[in-house]
């Protein structure tokens, strides 16, 4: 990626934080573009993503099978703090060096995984809760580059569903969504 991971995360973070803050309790049981995930499930997953990718930046091992209910009192205020910590942790250039002890892939790949989760799940939650969501063009470009390099691996690992064909122009958000197994026209 031509732009530093922390800079891209800093561009993606505010939009996702705004969506999370805009989710009301009556949204929690709604379906999302992530099959088998309600808004509640996806919020808990996104909390795990932010916390776990922060830990991976510090080269700590992470157990992705642990499911925590993060939606306790004050969760709308805790998420922005965790997201800010994620960005700050990835701002240390040393974080990008070497291979992740916990996942066995280059640290740069781990940073890109954090970025794609933060961005795409922000869109998922926005769509499920009828909110607007925009993605900075440099984030979109970086994520297309990441998918060019690692998208097949992500599908084999079950991180991404099979691509959804779209009429979207290459390099757009809608094309990115299709590449990650989402229908950009999804509605509940």
N, C-alpha and C positions, 0 to 999 in steps of 0.2 A: 504494500500500500504506500502510496506516495505521501500521504498525510499521516502524522503520528497518531497512533491508536488513541491516546488520551484526548487529542484534539477532536477526533471523530466522535468519541464517547461524549465529550463535552457538547458537541453539536446535537447529538441524539437525545441526551438526557432530559433537557427541559420539556420537550414535547411529550415524552412518555410520562414524566412526572405530572404534567398538566392533566393528562388523561386519567392517571390514577387518582389524582385529587378530585376529578370530576365524577368519579364513580360513586353513586349513592347506594345505600343498603338495598333498595328495591331492584338494583341491577344485578345483584350477586348471583342470582339463580338463572340468569339469561344464558342462552347458548353462545358460543363463540365460533369463529372460523376454524379453531383448533378442535377437530372432531373429538368428542368425548370429554371436552373441558367446558365447564361453566365459567362465568366470569370469576366466581370465587376460586375455582381450581386454578385458573390461569393467573390470577393475582398471587396466589400462594407460590405457584411455579416461578413467576417473575421475581418475587422476593428471593426465592432460592437462587435464581440465576444471579441476581445482583450480589448477594452475600457470597455465594460459592465462587464466582469469578473474581471477586475481591481476594478471597483466600487463595485461589490459584495464582493470582499475581504475586502473592507473597510466598509462592512455592509450597503451600500447604496442601495436603491431600484432602480430597472432598468425597463424601459419600452421597452421591446423587439419589440413592434409594431412600434416604431419610426424608420423610414428608412432615413438614412443620406447619401448623396453623398460625400464620403470621397475622391474620385478620382479627387481632385482639384490639383492645382499646388503644386508640391513637395511631392505628396503622397508616392513615393518610398522611400523618406527619412523620412517621418513621421511614416510609419509603423514600421521600426526597433526601433524607439524611444518608440512607444507605446508598442511594444512587450517586450522591456527591462523593461519598467515600470510594465508590468504585472508580470514578473518574480520577480522583486524587491518587489512588493507589497505582493506577496505570500510567500516571504522569512521570514516574521515575524511569529514565531510559534503561536502567539495568533490568527492569521487569521483562523487557522484550528479548533479552539475551537467553540463548540456550533452549533446552527442552523442558517441558512441564514434567515434573516428577510424578504428578498425579494422573496425567493423561497420556504421556508419552509422545506428544506432538510439540512442534516448536511453540514457544511462548507467543510469538506473533500470531499464530493460528488461534491460540486461546483468546487473545485480545479481540480478534475478528469474530470469534464465536460469541463473545460477550456483546459486541456491537450488533450483530445480527439478531440476537435474542432480544436485546433492549429495543431495537427498532421494530422488528416484525411483530413482537408481542404488544408493543405500543399500538401498532395499527390494529391488531386483533381486538384489543380491548376498546379502542376507539370505535371500531365498527360495531361491536357488540352493544355498546352503550350510546350509540348515536352521537358521537363527538367527532369534531374535525381533527385531522391529524396530517401534518405535513412533514416531509423528510427533506433535510438539506441535500442539495444536489451532490455535494462531495461525499456525503454518507452513502447515497444511492450508488454513486460510481464505485466507491471502495467496496461496497457489498457485492456488486456485480463482479468485480475483480476477484473477490474472495470466492464466490460461487464458481467462477471460471476455474479456479485452482483447486477448490476443495468440495464443490457441490456434490460430486459423485460419491465421495467418501461420506458426506453427511447423509445421503440417501441410504447407502449401505448400512450405516450405523443406526438408521431409523430416526435421525434428527429431523430430516425433511421428508415429507410425503412425496409421492411421485409428482413431477411437475404438472401444473394445470395449464393447458393451452390457452393463450390469450391473444387478442388482436392488438395488444399494447406494443408501442414502438420499443425497440431494443433500448436498454439503458434507462428505462423509466421505472418509477415505483411499482406500477402495475405489472410490468415484466418481472421485476424482482419478486413480487408476491407470487406470481405464477411459478417461478423457478423454485420457490420454497414450498410448493404444494398448496397454495391458497388461490381461491377464486377471487380476483379483485372486485367482482360484482356481488360477492356474498352479502346476503342480508338475512336477518333472523325471521 
